[in-house]
Amino acid sequence: MPKFQSFIWLLNNKGIWSGAEVAKWANTVIPCPRCQQPVETLEHSFWSCPTIQVFWANVLSCLKLSATTDFNWKSIVTLTYNLQPTKASITNHLTIISALWAIHCTRLASIYKNKSTDHHHIYNKWHAIIQTIIRAKHRTSSSSILN
């Protein structure tokens, strides 16, 4: 969980650079690696990119939730960042945090490794993260029973 907390803190405090921030320093236009929109902001990267919107629709459908007008990337980041998480808050928000992490990881893979990152690839990454968390939880529960 500390990796996720650090990631959410960075996202909340603009510690993750988008193409727009890099462009200020490089004096060049850096497009979105997914849709090639000319200016990639954090909001675009994690919410408004067409590829990401399809991904979020799939995630919400899987969780049997519907998008509302209040549901945007900033409200998700603010909601999921918790300095003193409880078991309930971790359980409730881990799927959303891991979705943001999947978006970030696949974004980096598309930038640095030139890997394609359509919404299926992001969803599969998210699913793999959730499976890893469940396996780790199962191992932790099994080992505490044995002790």
TORPA-4810 file (N, C-alpha, C, O; in nm, 3 decimals):
<nodes>
NODE_1_0.080_-0.120_0.000_0.000_0.000_0.000_0.085_0.127_0.000_0.041_0.227_-0.057_M
NODE_2_0.204_0.129_0.061_0.283_0.253_0.058_0.315_0.302_-0.083_0.319_0.423_-0.107_P
NODE_3_0.337_0.210_-0.178_0.362_0.251_-0.317_0.242_0.327_-0.371_0.258_0.431_-0.436_K
NODE_4_0.123_0.276_-0.346_0.002_0.343_-0.392_-0.016_0.479_-0.323_-0.053_0.577_-0.388_F
NODE_5_0.010_0.484_-0.193_-0.004_0.611_-0.121_0.093_0.715_-0.175_0.057_0.831_-0.193_Q
NODE_6_0.216_0.674_-0.202_0.315_0.767_-0.258_0.271_0.815_-0.396_0.283_0.933_-0.428_S
NODE_7_0.220_0.722_-0.475_0.173_0.757_-0.609_0.058_0.857_-0.602_0.057_0.956_-0.675_F
NODE_8_-0.039_0.832_-0.515_-0.154_0.922_-0.502_-0.108_1.058_-0.451_-0.157_1.162_-0.496_I
NODE_9_-0.013_1.058_-0.358_0.040_1.186_-0.308_0.105_1.263_-0.423_0.081_1.383_-0.439_W
NODE_10_0.187_1.195_-0.503_0.251_1.261_-0.617_0.148_1.314_-0.716_0.161_1.425_-0.766_L
NODE_11_0.048_1.235_-0.744_-0.056_1.277_-0.838_-0.132_1.398_-0.785_-0.163_1.491_-0.860_L
NODE_12_-0.163_1.396_-0.657_-0.236_1.505_-0.594_-0.154_1.635_-0.589_-0.211_1.744_-0.593_N
NODE_13_-0.024_1.621_-0.579_0.064_1.738_-0.564_0.144_1.770_-0.690_0.247_1.836_-0.684_N
NODE_14_0.094_1.723_-0.803_0.154_1.750_-0.934_0.302_1.707_-0.941_0.385_1.774_-1.002_K
NODE_15_0.330_1.595_-0.876_0.465_1.540_-0.880_0.488_1.449_-0.998_0.600_1.404_-1.022_G
NODE_16_0.383_1.422_-1.073_0.393_1.341_-1.195_0.379_1.438_-1.311_0.278_1.507_-1.324_I
NODE_17_0.478_1.443_-1.393_0.477_1.538_-1.503_0.399_1.485_-1.621_0.406_1.366_-1.654_W
NODE_18_0.327_1.573_-1.682_0.257_1.540_-1.806_0.336_1.602_-1.920_0.436_1.670_-1.898_S
NODE_19_0.290_1.578_-2.041_0.355_1.638_-2.157_0.357_1.790_-2.150_0.452_1.853_-2.196_G
NODE_20_0.252_1.850_-2.090_0.245_1.996_-2.079_0.358_2.051_-1.992_0.417_2.153_-2.025_A
NODE_21_0.388_1.982_-1.880_0.496_2.028_-1.793_0.633_2.009_-1.859_0.720_2.096_-1.850_E
NODE_22_0.651_1.896_-1.924_0.778_1.870_-1.993_0.798_1.971_-2.106_0.909_2.018_-2.129_V
NODE_23_0.690_2.004_-2.176_0.698_2.098_-2.288_0.748_2.235_-2.244_0.815_2.304_-2.320_A
NODE_24_0.714_2.275_-2.121_0.761_2.404_-2.070_0.913_2.407_-2.062_0.976_2.509_-2.090_K
NODE_25_0.972_2.295_-2.023_1.117_2.288_-2.008_1.188_2.257_-2.140_1.297_2.307_-2.167_W
NODE_26_1.124_2.175_-2.222_1.187_2.132_-2.347_1.156_2.226_-2.463_1.214_2.214_-2.570_A
NODE_27_1.064_2.319_-2.441_1.024_2.415_-2.543_0.980_2.344_-2.672_1.019_2.381_-2.783_N
NODE_28_0.897_2.242_-2.652_0.844_2.164_-2.763_0.707_2.112_-2.726_0.670_2.113_-2.608_T
NODE_29_0.631_2.067_-2.822_0.500_2.009_-2.796_0.517_1.859_-2.777_0.575_1.791_-2.861_V
NODE_30_0.464_1.809_-2.665_0.468_1.666_-2.639_0.324_1.616_-2.633_0.251_1.645_-2.538_I
NODE_31_0.284_1.541_-2.736_0.143_1.497_-2.742_0.114_1.381_-2.647_0.205_1.318_-2.592_P
NODE_32_-0.013_1.354_-2.629_-0.057_1.239_-2.552_-0.006_1.113_-2.623_-0.026_1.098_-2.743_C
NODE_33_0.059_1.021_-2.550_0.110_0.900_-2.616_-0.001_0.805_-2.660_0.024_0.713_-2.738_P
NODE_34_-0.123_0.825_-2.612_-0.233_0.735_-2.647_-0.315_0.785_-2.766_-0.341_0.710_-2.860_R
NODE_35_-0.356_0.914_-2.761_-0.446_0.965_-2.865_-0.381_1.072_-2.953_-0.441_1.119_-3.050_C
NODE_36_-0.259_1.110_-2.921_-0.182_1.210_-2.995_-0.240_1.351_-2.988_-0.207_1.436_-3.071_Q
NODE_37_-0.327_1.378_-2.889_-0.373_1.516_-2.868_-0.250_1.602_-2.845_-0.158_1.560_-2.776_Q
NODE_38_-0.246_1.721_-2.902_-0.125_1.805_-2.896_-0.074_1.837_-2.755_0.047_1.840_-2.733_P
NODE_39_-0.164_1.861_-2.659_-0.118_1.896_-2.525_-0.172_1.794_-2.426_-0.293_1.778_-2.409_V
NODE_40_-0.079_1.724_-2.360_-0.117_1.623_-2.262_-0.104_1.681_-2.121_0.007_1.707_-2.074_E
NODE_41_-0.216_1.702_-2.054_-0.217_1.747_-1.914_-0.241_1.625_-1.825_-0.273_1.517_-1.875_T
NODE_42_-0.226_1.643_-1.694_-0.255_1.532_-1.603_-0.402_1.492_-1.612_-0.434_1.373_-1.611_L
NODE_43_-0.489_1.589_-1.620_-0.632_1.556_-1.630_-0.657_1.475_-1.758_-0.734_1.379_-1.756_E
NODE_44_-0.594_1.514_-1.865_-0.609_1.439_-1.990_-0.553_1.298_-1.973_-0.616_1.201_-2.013_H
NODE_45_-0.436_1.286_-1.913_-0.369_1.156_-1.898_-0.450_1.056_-1.817_-0.453_0.937_-1.848_S
NODE_46_-0.517_1.105_-1.711_-0.585_1.015_-1.619_-0.737_1.016_-1.630_-0.805_0.938_-1.564_F
NODE_47_-0.792_1.106_-1.715_-0.937_1.111_-1.722_-0.993_1.139_-1.861_-1.075_1.060_-1.909_W
NODE_48_-0.953_1.246_-1.926_-1.027_1.290_-2.045_-0.976_1.234_-2.177_-1.041_1.255_-2.280_S
NODE_49_-0.864_1.165_-2.179_-0.818_1.100_-2.302_-0.926_0.999_-2.344_-0.976_0.925_-2.260_C
NODE_50_-0.962_0.995_-2.471_-1.067_0.900_-2.515_-1.038_0.755_-2.476_-1.130_0.681_-2.440_P
NODE_51_-0.913_0.714_-2.484_-0.876_0.577_-2.444_-0.903_0.556_-2.296_-0.954_0.451_-2.256_T
NODE_52_-0.870_0.655_-2.215_-0.888_0.645_-2.071_-1.036_0.648_-2.034_-1.078_0.582_-1.939_I
NODE_53_-1.115_0.725_-2.108_-1.259_0.728_-2.080_-1.322_0.591_-2.103_-1.410_0.550_-2.027_Q
NODE_54_-1.279_0.521_-2.207_-1.330_0.385_-2.232_-1.285_0.293_-2.119_-1.363_0.210_-2.071_V
NODE_55_-1.159_0.306_-2.076_-1.108_0.225_-1.965_-1.192_0.249_-1.839_-1.235_0.153_-1.775_F
NODE_56_-1.215_0.377_-1.802_-1.295_0.407_-1.682_-1.436_0.351_-1.695_-1.491_0.301_-1.597_W
NODE_57_-1.494_0.358_-1.812_-1.628_0.300_-1.832_-1.626_0.150_-1.805_-1.719_0.096_-1.744_A
NODE_58_-1.520_0.082_-1.850_-1.506_-0.062_-1.825_-1.488_-0.091_-1.676_-1.548_-0.184_-1.623_N
NODE_59_-1.406_-0.011_-1.610_-1.383_-0.029_-1.465_-1.514_-0.009_-1.389_-1.551_-0.091_-1.305_V
NODE_60_-1.582_0.099_-1.418_-1.708_0.127_-1.348_-1.812_0.019_-1.375_-1.887_-0.019_-1.285_L
NODE_61_-1.816_-0.031_-1.496_-1.908_-0.139_-1.530_-1.873_-0.265_-1.451_-1.961_-0.333_-1.399_S
NODE_62_-1.745_-0.296_-1.442_-1.699_-0.413_-1.366_-1.737_-0.401_-1.218_-1.774_-0.499_-1.154_C
NODE_63_-1.728_-0.279_-1.165_-1.761_-0.255_-1.025_-1.910_-0.231_-1.004_-1.955_-0.208_-0.892_L
NODE_64_-1.986_-0.236_-1.113_-2.131_-0.212_-1.110_-2.163_-0.073_-1.055_-2.254_-0.056_-0.974_K
NODE_65_-2.085_0.025_-1.100_-2.106_0.165_-1.065_-2.138_0.243_-1.191_-2.107_0.198_-1.301_L
NODE_66_-2.199_0.357_-1.176_-2.224_0.441_-1.293_-2.154_0.574_-1.272_-2.142_0.623_-1.160_S
NODE_67_-2.107_0.631_-1.381_-2.038_0.759_-1.374_-2.140_0.869_-1.348_-2.251_0.868_-1.401_A
NODE_68_-2.100_0.962_-1.264_-2.183_1.080_-1.238_-2.104_1.203_-1.278_-1.986_1.194_-1.311_T
NODE_69_-2.169_1.316_-1.274_-2.097_1.440_-1.310_-1.990_1.472_-1.206_-1.894_1.543_-1.237_T
NODE_70_-2.005_1.421_-1.083_-1.905_1.445_-0.979_-1.785_1.352_-0.991_-1.684_1.370_-0.922_D
NODE_71_-1.796_1.253_-1.077_-1.691_1.152_-1.090_-1.588_1.201_-1.192_-1.611_1.191_-1.313_F
NODE_72_-1.477_1.252_-1.144_-1.368_1.293_-1.232_-1.237_1.255_-1.168_-1.235_1.214_-1.052_N
NODE_73_-1.129_1.269_-1.239_-1.002_1.218_-1.188_-0.959_1.290_-1.062_-0.903_1.226_-0.972_W
NODE_74_-0.982_1.418_-1.050_-0.940_1.493_-0.932_-1.018_1.449_-0.809_-0.961_1.436_-0.701_K
NODE_75_-1.149_1.426_-0.824_-1.229_1.379_-0.710_-1.184_1.239_-0.668_-1.187_1.206_-0.549_S
NODE_76_-1.144_1.156_-0.764_-1.096_1.022_-0.731_-0.966_1.031_-0.653_-0.950_0.965_-0.550_I
NODE_77_-0.873_1.113_-0.700_-0.743_1.125_-0.633_-0.761_1.180_-0.492_-0.699_1.130_-0.398_V
NODE_78_-0.844_1.281_-0.477_-0.867_1.340_-0.345_-0.934_1.240_-0.253_-0.900_1.231_-0.135_T
NODE_79_-1.029_1.166_-0.306_-1.102_1.068_-0.227_-1.011_0.954_-0.181_-1.022_0.909_-0.067_L
NODE_80_-0.923_0.908_-0.268_-0.843_0.790_-0.236_-0.719_0.820_-0.154_-0.662_0.729_-0.094_T
NODE_81_-0.676_0.945_-0.150_-0.557_0.978_-0.071_-0.599_0.995_0.074_-0.677_1.084_0.108_Y
NODE_82_-0.548_0.909_0.160_-0.586_0.908_0.300_-0.460_0.888_0.383_-0.392_0.787_0.368_N
NODE_83_-0.428_0.984_0.470_-0.306_0.976_0.549_-0.308_0.861_0.648_-0.205_0.800_0.675_L
NODE_84_-0.425_0.830_0.703_-0.438_0.721_0.800_-0.547_0.625_0.754_-0.660_0.629_0.803_Q
NODE_85_-0.512_0.540_0.659_-0.615_0.452_0.604_-0.660_0.346_0.704_-0.581_0.298_0.785_P
NODE_86_-0.786_0.311_0.698_-0.841_0.201_0.775_-0.855_0.082_0.681_-0.842_0.096_0.560_T
NODE_87_-0.882_-0.035_0.738_-0.902_-0.152_0.653_-1.018_-0.128_0.556_-1.011_-0.167_0.440_K
NODE_88_-1.123_-0.065_0.606_-1.240_-0.040_0.520_-1.206_0.056_0.407_-1.247_0.033_0.293_A
NODE_89_-1.133_0.163_0.436_-1.102_0.259_0.330_-1.006_0.200_0.228_-1.016_0.230_0.109_S
NODE_90_-0.914_0.117_0.274_-0.823_0.051_0.180_-0.900_-0.042_0.088_-0.879_-0.041_-0.033_I
NODE_91_-0.989_-0.121_0.144_-1.069_-0.213_0.065_-1.157_-0.139_-0.033_-1.168_-0.178_-0.150_T
NODE_92_-1.220_-0.032_0.012_-1.313_0.042_-0.074_-1.243_0.113_-0.189_-1.300_0.123_-0.298_N
NODE_93_-1.124_0.162_-0.168_-1.060_0.245_-0.268_-0.946_0.177_-0.345_-0.893_0.233_-0.441_H
NODE_94_-0.909_0.058_-0.303_-0.795_-0.008_-0.366_-0.818_-0.034_-0.515_-0.724_-0.024_-0.594_L
NODE_95_-0.940_-0.065_-0.553_-0.966_-0.090_-0.696_-0.947_0.037_-0.778_-0.894_0.032_-0.889_T
NODE_96_-0.990_0.152_-0.724_-0.975_0.278_-0.797_-0.829_0.321_-0.799_-0.779_0.367_-0.902_I
NODE_97_-0.760_0.307_-0.687_-0.619_0.343_-0.681_-0.539_0.257_-0.779_-0.452_0.306_-0.850_I
NODE_98_-0.571_0.127_-0.782_-0.498_0.039_-0.873_-0.531_0.071_-1.018_-0.447_0.050_-1.106_S
NODE_99_-0.651_0.122_-1.046_-0.684_0.165_-1.182_-0.599_0.285_-1.222_-0.547_0.291_-1.333_A
NODE_100_-0.584_0.381_-1.130_-0.497_0.496_-1.158_-0.353_0.450_-1.179_-0.283_0.501_-1.267_L
NODE_101_-0.309_0.353_-1.099_-0.173_0.299_-1.112_-0.156_0.230_-1.248_-0.053_0.246_-1.313_W
NODE_102_-0.257_0.155_-1.291_-0.251_0.088_-1.421_-0.241_0.191_-1.534_-0.165_0.172_-1.629_A
NODE_103_-0.318_0.299_-1.523_-0.310_0.407_-1.623_-0.169_0.464_-1.626_-0.112_0.484_-1.734_I
NODE_104_-0.112_0.490_-1.509_0.022_0.548_-1.501_0.128_0.453_-1.559_0.212_0.494_-1.639_H
NODE_105_0.122_0.326_-1.518_0.222_0.229_-1.566_0.217_0.211_-1.717_0.320_0.206_-1.784_C
NODE_106_0.096_0.202_-1.771_0.085_0.184_-1.916_0.122_0.312_-1.990_0.173_0.306_-2.102_T
NODE_107_0.098_0.426_-1.928_0.139_0.554_-1.989_0.292_0.559_-2.000_0.346_0.596_-2.104_R
NODE_108_0.360_0.520_-1.891_0.507_0.518_-1.894_0.559_0.418_-1.997_0.656_0.445_-2.066_L
NODE_109_0.493_0.302_-2.005_0.535_0.201_-2.104_0.518_0.254_-2.246_0.600_0.225_-2.333_A
NODE_110_0.413_0.332_-2.269_0.393_0.386_-2.404_0.495_0.495_-2.435_0.536_0.511_-2.550_S
NODE_111_0.536_0.571_-2.333_0.633_0.679_-2.355_0.774_0.624_-2.371_0.844_0.660_-2.465_I
NODE_112_0.815_0.538_-2.278_0.955_0.496_-2.274_0.985_0.368_-2.349_1.100_0.345_-2.387_Y
NODE_113_0.884_0.285_-2.370_0.907_0.158_-2.439_0.831_0.148_-2.570_0.833_0.044_-2.636_K
NODE_114_0.763_0.256_-2.609_0.684_0.260_-2.732_0.585_0.144_-2.741_0.563_0.089_-2.849_N
NODE_115_0.525_0.107_-2.626_0.426_0.000_-2.625_0.287_0.059_-2.648_0.254_0.167_-2.599_K
NODE_116_0.209_-0.014_-2.722_0.071_0.026_-2.746_-0.008_0.012_-2.617_0.006_-0.087_-2.545_S
NODE_117_-0.092_0.112_-2.588_-0.170_0.105_-2.464_-0.316_0.143_-2.492_-0.362_0.250_-2.453_T
NODE_118_-0.388_0.053_-2.559_-0.530_0.076_-2.577_-0.603_0.041_-2.447_-0.542_-0.007_-2.352_D
NODE_119_-0.732_0.065_-2.444_-0.807_0.044_-2.321_-0.807_-0.101_-2.276_-0.817_-0.128_-2.156_H
NODE_120_-0.796_-0.196_-2.369_-0.788_-0.338_-2.331_-0.658_-0.366_-2.255_-0.658_-0.438_-2.155_H
NODE_121_-0.549_-0.310_-2.303_-0.420_-0.330_-2.237_-0.421_-0.271_-2.097_-0.370_-0.333_-2.003_H
NODE_122_-0.478_-0.153_-2.081_-0.485_-0.089_-1.949_-0.574_-0.172_-1.857_-0.541_-0.192_-1.740_I
NODE_123_-0.687_-0.218_-1.909_-0.778_-0.299_-1.828_-0.710_-0.429_-1.784_-0.724_-0.469_-1.669_Y
NODE_124_-0.636_-0.494_-1.874_-0.564_-0.616_-1.839_-0.458_-0.589_-1.732_-0.438_-0.671_-1.642_N
NODE_125_-0.391_-0.476_-1.743_-0.292_-0.438_-1.641_-0.361_-0.419_-1.506_-0.311_-0.466_-1.404_K
NODE_126_-0.475_-0.350_-1.506_-0.551_-0.328_-1.384_-0.595_-0.462_-1.324_-0.584_-0.483_-1.203_W
NODE_127_-0.644_-0.550_-1.408_-0.690_-0.682_-1.362_-0.574_-0.760_-1.300_-0.592_-0.825_-1.197_H
NODE_128_-0.457_-0.754_-1.361_-0.339_-0.822_-1.307_-0.299_-0.764_-1.171_-0.260_-0.839_-1.081_A
NODE_129_-0.308_-0.634_-1.156_-0.275_-0.570_-1.028_-0.372_-0.618_-0.920_-0.330_-0.653_-0.809_I
NODE_130_-0.501_-0.621_-0.952_-0.602_-0.667_-0.856_-0.575_-0.813_-0.817_-0.585_-0.848_-0.700_I
NODE_131_-0.542_-0.897_-0.915_-0.512_-1.038_-0.885_-0.391_-1.050_-0.794_-0.390_-1.133_-0.703_Q
NODE_132_-0.288_-0.969_-0.818_-0.169_-0.972_-0.733_-0.203_-0.932_-0.590_-0.155_-0.992_-0.495_T
NODE_133_-0.287_-0.831_-0.575_-0.328_-0.786_-0.442_-0.406_-0.896_-0.371_-0.385_-0.921_-0.252_I
NODE_134_-0.496_-0.961_-0.442_-0.577_-1.069_-0.383_-0.487_-1.185_-0.341_-0.504_-1.241_-0.233_I
NODE_135_-0.392_-1.223_-0.427_-0.299_-1.331_-0.392_-0.216_-1.295_-0.269_-0.197_-1.379_-0.181_R
NODE_136_-0.167_-1.172_-0.264_-0.088_-1.127_-0.149_-0.173_-1.130_-0.022_-0.125_-1.172_0.084_A
NODE_137_-0.297_-1.086_-0.031_-0.387_-1.089_0.084_-0.412_-1.232_0.128_-0.415_-1.261_0.248_K
NODE_138_-0.430_-1.321_0.033_-0.454_-1.462_0.064_-0.332_-1.522_0.134_-0.346_-1.594_0.233_H
NODE_139_-0.212_-1.493_0.083_-0.089_-1.543_0.146_-0.076_-1.488_0.287_-0.037_-1.562_0.378_R
NODE_140_-0.107_-1.363_0.307_-0.097_-1.301_0.439_-0.197_-1.366_0.535_-0.163_-1.396_0.649_T
NODE_141_-0.319_-1.388_0.488_-0.421_-1.451_0.572_-0.382_-1.594_0.605_-0.399_-1.638_0.719_S
NODE_142_-0.330_-1.668_0.506_-0.291_-1.808_0.529_-0.175_-1.817_0.626_-0.173_-1.905_0.712_S
NODE_143_-0.077_-1.728_0.615_0.038_-1.736_0.704_0.001_-1.694_0.846_0.059_-1.745_0.942_S
NODE_144_-0.094_-1.603_0.863_-0.135_-1.563_0.998_-0.214_-1.675_1.065_-0.211_-1.687_1.187_S
NODE_145_-0.284_-1.758_0.987_-0.357_-1.871_1.042_-0.259_-1.978_1.092_-0.282_-2.042_1.194_I
NODE_146_-0.149_-1.996_1.019_-0.051_-2.097_1.055_0.029_-2.058_1.179_0.077_-2.146_1.251_L
NODE_147_0.042_-1.931_1.206_0.123_-1.886_1.322_0.047_-1.892_1.448_0.099_-1.857_1.554_N
</nodes>
